[in-house]
């Protein structure tokens, strides 16, 4: 049975308890009249273009704590952005990046409500950094947003020179890993 991105997103959202949707997983940042654009960050040395299109970065040999990250891509007017391209990459559980292939790398497009959904693992600690995901967000007729998403409660956040609290994901533990949320706001 082939499951579409929209089905996965709907399934993931539907599986969350209503109290979680209302409080613990409020996407960061929220979109309101004072919506602030998601700040850019450095690309880093490990970006690889032409990643495969996929919503799950999990493969048989990958070990680590499973995490599902979801959210929306929105204009600062809070309108969802359909077909925005999101390209994700991150270190493995041991803090290593794949420099020869596409392990823990992939891109996808938002649905008609600007939603995205990615299933992967919590990245390990890369030397000198805190835990983070890299992402590029490409919206038609706008510059590419290259940024990073951070984990709340990490002791290394304070010592990471690139860390920005505006890029913290909402995060909670689940029975089989973690659930995270982040909304990208584009000027």
C-alpha positions in Angstrom: 0.0 0.0 0.0 1.5 3.4 -1.0 0.9 6.1 1.6 1.1 9.7 0.4 2.7 12.6 2.2 -0.8 14.1 2.9 -1.9 10.8 4.4 1.2 10.5 6.6 0.8 14.1 7.8 -2.9 13.5 8.5 -2.1 10.2 10.3 0.6 11.8 12.4 -1.6 14.8 13.4 -4.6 12.6 14.0 -2.6 10.3 16.3 -1.6 13.1 18.6 -3.8 13.6 21.7 -5.9 16.8 21.6 -4.1 18.2 24.7 -0.8 17.9 22.8 -2.0 19.7 19.8 -3.3 22.5 21.9 -0.3 22.9 24.2 2.9 20.9 24.1 3.4 20.9 20.3 2.5 24.4 19.5 4.7 25.0 16.5 7.6 27.5 16.8 7.3 30.2 15.8 3.5 30.8 15.8 2.0 32.8 13.1 0.1 35.9 14.0 0.0 39.6 13.2 3.6 40.0 14.5 5.0 36.9 12.7 8.8 37.1 12.4 10.6 35.5 9.5 12.6 32.4 10.3 16.2 33.5 10.6 18.9 32.1 8.2 21.9 30.2 9.4 25.1 28.8 7.9 24.8 25.9 5.5 27.8 24.1 7.0 30.3 22.0 5.2 28.1 18.9 4.6 25.3 20.0 2.3 24.9 17.7 -0.8 22.5 18.8 -3.6 20.1 16.5 -5.4 18.9 14.6 -2.3 16.2 12.0 -2.9 12.6 13.0 -2.5 11.3 11.2 0.6 9.5 11.8 3.9 11.3 9.1 5.8 15.1 9.2 6.2 15.0 5.8 8.0 16.8 3.0 6.4 17.6 -0.5 7.8 21.2 0.3 8.9 20.3 3.5 10.7 20.2 3.4 14.5 19.1 6.0 17.0 16.0 7.5 18.6 13.2 7.9 16.1 11.8 11.5 15.7 8.9 12.8 13.6 9.2 16.5 12.7 6.2 18.3 11.2 4.9 21.8 10.7 4.1 24.3 8.1 5.8 26.7 5.7 3.9 30.0 5.9 4.2 33.6 4.5 4.5 36.2 7.3 0.9 37.0 6.5 0.2 33.4 7.9 -0.9 32.1 4.5 0.3 28.5 3.9 2.8 28.0 1.1 1.9 25.1 -1.2 4.7 23.1 -2.9 7.6 24.8 -0.9 10.6 22.5 -1.2 12.3 21.5 2.1 15.7 19.8 1.9 16.8 18.2 5.2 20.2 16.7 6.3 21.8 15.9 9.6 24.4 13.8 11.4 23.8 10.2 12.4 23.5 9.0 16.0 27.3 9.1 16.4 27.6 12.7 15.2 28.9 11.7 11.7 27.6 13.1 8.4 27.4 11.0 5.2 29.9 12.6 2.8 29.5 10.1 0.0 25.8 9.4 -0.4 22.4 10.4 0.8 22.1 8.8 4.2 20.0 11.0 6.5 19.3 13.4 3.6 16.1 14.0 1.7 13.8 16.6 0.3 10.0 17.0 0.0 7.3 19.5 -1.0 4.6 21.0 1.3 1.0 20.0 0.7 -1.9 22.4 -0.1 -1.9 23.6 3.5 1.9 24.2 3.6 2.5 21.1 5.8 5.6 19.0 5.8 6.4 15.8 7.7 9.7 14.0 8.1 10.6 10.8 9.9 14.2 10.4 10.9 16.4 10.0 14.0 17.7 12.4 16.6 21.1 13.5 15.4 24.2 12.8 17.5 26.6 15.5 18.7 28.9 16.8 16.0 32.2 18.1 17.6 31.8 21.7 18.6 28.1 21.9 18.0 24.8 21.1 19.7 22.2 18.8 18.2 20.6 20.2 15.1 18.9 19.6 11.8 19.9 21.5 8.7 17.2 22.6 6.2 16.9 24.6 3.1 13.4 26.0 2.3 12.8 27.1 -1.3 9.7 29.1 -2.1 8.9 30.3 -5.6 10.2 33.8 -6.3 12.0 34.1 -2.9 15.6 33.5 -2.0 16.4 30.1 -0.5 16.2 30.1 3.3 19.1 28.0 4.7 18.8 27.5 8.4 19.1 25.0 11.3 16.6 23.7 13.9 17.6 23.1 17.5 16.5 20.8 20.4 15.3 22.4 23.6 17.0 21.5 26.9 20.3 20.6 25.3 23.2 21.6 27.6 25.4 22.4 24.6 22.9 25.0 23.2 24.6 27.7 25.3 28.1 26.9 24.0 27.2 26.7 20.3 28.0 29.9 18.6 25.3 29.3 15.9 22.5 28.5 18.3 19.5 30.8 18.2 16.5 30.3 20.5 14.2 31.4 17.7 15.1 28.1 16.0 14.1 25.8 18.8 11.6 23.1 17.9 8.7 22.2 20.2 9.6 18.7 21.4 8.0 15.9 23.4 8.7 12.2 24.1 6.4 9.5 22.6 6.1 5.8 23.2 8.5 5.1 20.2 10.7 8.1 20.2 10.1 11.9 19.9 7.7 14.2 18.2 8.9 17.7 17.1 7.2 20.7 15.5 8.4 23.8 13.8 6.8 26.3 11.4 9.0 28.2 8.9 7.9 31.8 8.3 9.0 33.3 5.0 8.9 37.1 4.3 
